[in-house]
Amino acid sequence: MAHSLADKVIAVTGGARGIGAATAAALTRAGATVAIGDLEPEAANAGHHALALRVDVTDRDGLTAFLDTVEQQLGPIDVLINNAGIMPLARIEDEADTTTERILAINLHAVIHGSREAIVRMRPRGGGHIVNVASAAAKIPFPGGATYAATKSGVFGFSEAIRAELHGSGIDVSCVLPGFVQTELAAGLTGVPGFAPITADDVAETIINTLRRPRFEVYVPRRIGPALRFGALTGRRFSEWLQRVLRAETPMLAAVGSPERKAYEQRVTTRRKGTR
């Protein structure tokens, strides 16, 4: 039986742009009461949501305060979607340590802290749903995005572990792994062999379906899952040979330092006033 989203209180981090914005809009259309948290909530059309607040997910106290405010104003949180994430690209020897720290803080530590805060709230009530947005890069790492891939692998492993911890609690955990999504995060990428471009709306629709019928490992598009399982059967040597034949590393490395990525990378790697 599919779960109804009507009147569910759902918090979305990184909800002002890209996948987060598309998901928040789709949830609102489905009848949910949606709160978005973002460094730039004004970038979203806040009129479509019940609440839009500024939150820096790297500020643990601030993220906790965001969830507290959502519950104070809208009621107990039924679903938390840990979506906030960044993808600066660089060869690892050229990546500034401050950038490494920022990717880890946003993409992984914030997911851990947000999930922990959700569990503290949901466990006593006997139910809830945590959705952690990772990436297919968790399973298919690519040159030029080593730290990004590490964080998304971490999100997957963390999600799998807390799912086991929460067995029997009534709290569902889902990990969503999109492929090549046409958002600002993918600026400058001209195409990744084997991955047809998808839209933020495609990912949002999948998240909606996952909330209605919970499952753990969720690929967008769905065909990525069987392809990965086939790759696991053929072995690493075959997979690496195929990647070389397809020149799968070329789009990422070609995008490093490209003019198309300049504005995005400057925005996501610059520490904002009042942030850690």
C-alpha positions in Angstrom: 0.0 0.0 0.0 1.4 3.4 -1.0 1.9 6.0 1.7 0.1 9.3 1.3 2.2 12.4 1.4 -0.8 14.7 2.2 -0.1 16.8 5.3 3.3 15.2 5.9 5.9 17.6 7.4 9.0 17.3 5.2 12.3 19.2 5.6 14.7 19.5 2.6 18.2 20.8 2.9 19.7 22.5 -0.1 16.1 23.2 -1.2 16.6 26.4 -3.1 18.2 25.0 -6.3 18.5 22.0 -8.5 17.3 18.6 -7.1 16.3 20.1 -3.8 14.1 22.8 -5.4 12.5 20.3 -7.8 11.8 17.9 -5.0 10.4 20.6 -2.7 8.1 21.7 -5.5 6.9 18.2 -6.3 6.3 17.5 -2.6 4.2 20.6 -2.3 2.1 19.6 -5.3 1.6 16.2 -3.6 0.1 17.9 -0.6 3.0 17.8 1.8 3.9 20.6 4.2 7.4 21.5 3.0 10.2 23.4 4.8 13.4 24.2 2.9 16.7 25.1 4.4 19.4 26.7 2.3 22.2 29.3 2.4 20.1 31.3 -0.1 16.4 30.5 0.6 15.6 33.7 -1.4 16.7 31.8 -4.5 13.6 29.5 -4.1 10.0 30.6 -4.7 9.2 30.5 -1.0 5.5 31.1 -1.7 5.2 27.5 -2.8 6.5 26.2 0.5 5.3 26.4 4.1 8.7 27.6 5.3 12.0 28.7 3.8 14.9 29.4 6.2 18.5 30.2 5.9 20.7 27.3 7.1 24.4 26.5 6.7 24.5 22.7 7.0 28.2 22.9 8.0 27.0 24.7 11.2 25.8 21.8 13.3 24.1 24.0 15.9 22.5 25.9 13.0 21.2 22.7 11.3 19.8 21.5 14.6 18.1 24.9 15.1 16.6 24.7 11.6 15.0 21.3 12.4 13.8 22.7 15.8 12.2 25.7 14.1 10.5 23.4 11.5 8.9 21.4 14.3 7.9 24.4 16.3 6.2 26.1 13.4 4.9 23.1 11.3 4.8 20.1 13.7 6.8 16.9 14.0 9.0 16.2 11.0 7.9 13.1 9.2 10.6 13.1 6.5 14.1 14.6 6.3 15.7 14.8 2.9 19.5 15.4 3.3 20.0 16.9 -0.2 22.6 19.7 0.2 25.8 18.9 -1.7 28.5 20.4 -3.8 30.8 19.1 -6.5 34.0 21.2 -7.1 36.2 19.4 -9.7 40.0 19.2 -9.6 42.8 16.7 -9.9 43.5 15.7 -6.3 47.0 17.2 -6.2 45.5 20.6 -7.2 42.6 20.5 -4.8 43.0 23.1 -2.0 42.7 21.6 1.5 40.0 24.1 2.4 38.0 22.8 -0.6 38.4 19.2 0.6 37.2 20.2 4.1 34.2 22.0 2.7 33.2 19.1 0.5 33.5 16.7 3.4 31.5 19.0 5.7 28.6 19.6 3.4 28.3 16.3 1.6 29.0 13.9 4.4 29.2 15.4 7.9 26.0 17.4 7.4 24.2 14.2 6.3 25.4 12.3 9.4 24.4 15.2 11.7 21.1 15.7 10.0 20.2 12.0 10.1 21.2 11.8 13.8 19.0 14.8 14.6 16.1 13.2 12.7 16.5 9.9 14.5 16.4 11.6 17.9 13.1 13.1 16.9 11.6 10.1 15.0 12.5 7.1 17.2 10.3 8.1 20.2 7.4 8.6 17.8 7.9 5.2 16.3 8.3 6.3 12.6 9.6 8.5 10.0 11.7 8.5 6.8 15.2 9.7 6.1 16.3 10.2 2.5 20.0 10.8 1.9 20.8 12.0 -1.6 24.1 10.5 -2.8 25.3 9.9 -6.4 26.1 7.1 -8.8 29.6 8.4 -8.2 29.4 6.4 -4.9 29.6 3.3 -7.1 31.4 4.6 -10.2 34.0 7.1 -9.0 35.5 9.4 -11.7 38.8 11.2 -12.1 38.6 14.9 -11.3 36.1 14.3 -8.5 37.8 12.0 -6.0 36.7 13.8 -2.8 33.2 14.1 -4.1 33.1 10.4 -4.9 34.5 9.7 -1.4 31.8 11.6 0.3 29.0 10.0 -1.7 30.4 6.6 -1.0 30.4 7.6 2.6 26.8 8.7 2.4 25.9 5.3 1.0 27.8 3.3 3.6 26.4 5.5 6.4 22.9 5.1 5.2 23.3 1.4 5.0 24.6 1.2 8.5 21.9 3.3 10.1 19.2 1.4 8.2 20.5 -1.7 10.1 20.5 0.1 13.4 17.0 1.3 12.8 15.5 -2.1 12.0 12.2 -2.5 13.7 12.1 1.2 14.8 9.5 2.2 12.1 12.0 4.6 10.6 12.7 4.0 6.9 16.1 5.0 5.3 16.6 5.5 1.6 19.7 6.4 -0.3 19.1 8.0 -3.7 21.9 7.7 -6.3 21.3 9.9 -9.4 23.4 9.7 -12.5 24.3 12.7 -14.7 21.8 15.4 -13.7 21.4 18.6 -15.7 21.8 21.1 -12.9 24.3 23.8 -12.1 26.4 21.2 -10.3 27.1 19.6 -13.7 28.0 22.9 -15.4 30.7 22.4 -18.1 30.1 18.7 -18.5 29.2 17.9 -22.1 28.1 14.3 -21.5 29.2 11.2 -19.7 29.4 8.0 -21.8 26.9 5.5 -20.6 24.9 8.1 -18.7 22.0 9.8 -20.6 21.4 13.2 -19.0 18.4 13.3 -16.6 16.7 16.3 -15.1 16.2 17.4 -11.5 12.5 16.7 -12.0 13.3 13.1 -12.8 15.1 12.7 -9.5 12.3 14.5 -7.7 9.7 12.1 -9.1 11.8 9.2 -8.0 12.1 10.6 -4.5 8.3 11.0 -4.4 7.8 7.4 -5.4 10.4 6.3 -2.8 8.5 8.1 -0.1 5.2 6.5 -1.2 6.8 3.0 -1.4 10.0 3.0 0.7 13.0 1.1 -0.5 16.7 1.6 0.3 19.0 1.7 -2.7 17.4 3.9 -5.4 19.1 4.7 -8.7 18.0 7.4 -11.1 17.5 6.2 -13.8 16.6 2.8 -12.5 18.7 1.0 -15.2 22.0 2.0 -13.4 21.4 -0.6 -10.7 21.3 -3.6 -13.1 24.3 -2.2 -15.0 26.3 -2.0 -11.8 25.4 -5.5 -10.8 26.5 -6.8 -14.2 29.7 -4.9 -13.8 30.3 -6.5 -10.4 30.0 -9.9 -12.0 32.4 -9.2 -14.9 35.1 -8.0 -12.5 37.2 -4.9 -12.0 39.5 -5.4 -15.0 36.7 -5.6 -17.4 35.0 -2.5 -15.9 38.2 -0.5 -16.0 38.8 -1.6 -19.6 35.3 -0.6 -20.6 35.7 2.8 -19.0 39.0 3.4 -20.9 37.4 2.3 -24.2 34.4 4.7 -23.5 36.8 7.4 -22.4 34.5 7.9 -19.4 37.1 10.0 -17.6 37.3 12.6 -20.4 34.2 14.7 -19.6 35.1 15.2 -15.9 38.8 16.1 -16.5 37.9 18.3 -19.5 35.5 20.3 -17.2 38.1 21.0 -14.6 38.8 24.7 -14.6 36.4 25.3 -17.5 34.9 28.8 -17.8 31.4 27.2 -17.6 32.1 26.0 -14.0 33.8 29.2 -12.8 30.7 30.9 -11.2 29.4 27.7 -9.7 32.7 26.6 -8.1 33.4 30.1 -6.8 30.0 30.2 -5.1 30.2 26.7 -3.5 33.8 26.9 -2.3 33.7 30.4 -0.8 33.0 30.5 2.9 30.0 32.7 3.6 30.0 35.3 6.3 29.0 33.6 9.6 29.9 30.1 8.4 32.6 27.9 9.7 
